[in-house]
Amino acid sequence: MLPPEARWFRSIFARYSDDELFPMLNVGGSGALMQRRVQPWIEQDVLSPLRRRGRIINVDLFPGEGVDYAGDIADAAFVARLARENVKSILCSNVLEHVQDPVLFAQRLRPIVQAGGLIFLSVPNQFPYHPDPIDTMFRPTPAELAGLFPNSDVETADLIDGGTLVSYTLKRAFRDPGAFLNTIRAREAAPANKAQTPLREFLPWLVRRFRVSCAVLRAKPAVDLRSS
């Protein structure tokens, strides 16, 4: 999540009451390390203000500190388990570009929130290849992002300016120099066969601006085809 994106989410969440937001399911949150050290603005600008208001349930593919449920959204049993939490909203930020089939992922995710519930989404629109563990280069417009959830009303859809690689790097280094250096060391120590973005591919992004597609959707009641 980029810093301008985090500020956008904070302003959006302020528009909704606690009863509309909580419990909130945070899908693909990556645990405490990402939220507090690697990208500390996620904790400071998004999650910390939300926690003061209500309960957040963190879900990720892998277990870790701060992860409440570890599992695969493609697993129907796991989705059913999440649905029993009766969440009022879902936050799915920078996840859909890292799944093989974003359409199927959205189909699995949508029933977790009941009719009238809110779905908060973001996906890069202009951003370099960044595997975690994969990157399909899914780079939708805000309208295309909202279109993954057809049984929903669009409340907000924006294209956010995310700055440049220079501004992002400086912010990370300034906010937490130790975490930034650890990231550099980890990259240098990674096995040669580990998927990474070649540094030369980042060079154009020193000046090319990042863009992020964001959307807020409100789930409609399920359509009962038997009554039609």
HELIX and SHEET records of a PDB file:
HELIX    1   1 PRO A    3  PHE A   13  1                                  11    
HELIX    2   2 ASP A   18  LEU A   21  1                                   4    
HELIX    3   3 GLY A   31  LEU A   33  1                                   3    
HELIX    4   4 MET A   34  VAL A   38  3                                   5    
HELIX    5   5 PRO A   40  TRP A   41  1                                   2    
HELIX    6   6 ILE A   42  LEU A   47  3                                   6    
HELIX    7   7 SER A   48  ARG A   51  1                                   4    
HELIX    8   8 ALA A   76  ALA A   83  1                                   8    
HELIX    9   9 LEU A   96  HIS A   98  5                                   3    
HELIX   10  10 PRO A  102  LEU A  109  1                                   8    
HELIX   11  11 ARG A  110  ILE A  112  5                                   3    
HELIX   12  12 PRO A  142  ALA A  146  1                                   5    
HELIX   13  13 LEU A  165  ARG A  175  1                                  11    
HELIX   14  14 PRO A  177  ALA A  189  1                                  13    
HELIX   15  15 LEU A  199  PHE A  202  1                                   4    
HELIX   16  16 LEU A  203  LEU A  206  5                                   4    
HELIX   17  17 LEU A  225  SER A  227  5                                   3    
SHEET    1   A 7 TYR A  69  ALA A  70  0                                        
SHEET    2   A 7 ILE A  56  ASP A  60  1                                        
SHEET    3   A 7 MET A  24  VAL A  27  1                                        
SHEET    4   A 7 SER A  89  SER A  93  1                                        
SHEET    5   A 7 LEU A 118  GLN A 126  1                                        
SHEET    6   A 7 PHE A 210  ALA A 219 -1                                        
SHEET    7   A 7 SER A 152  GLY A 163 -1                                        
END                                                                             
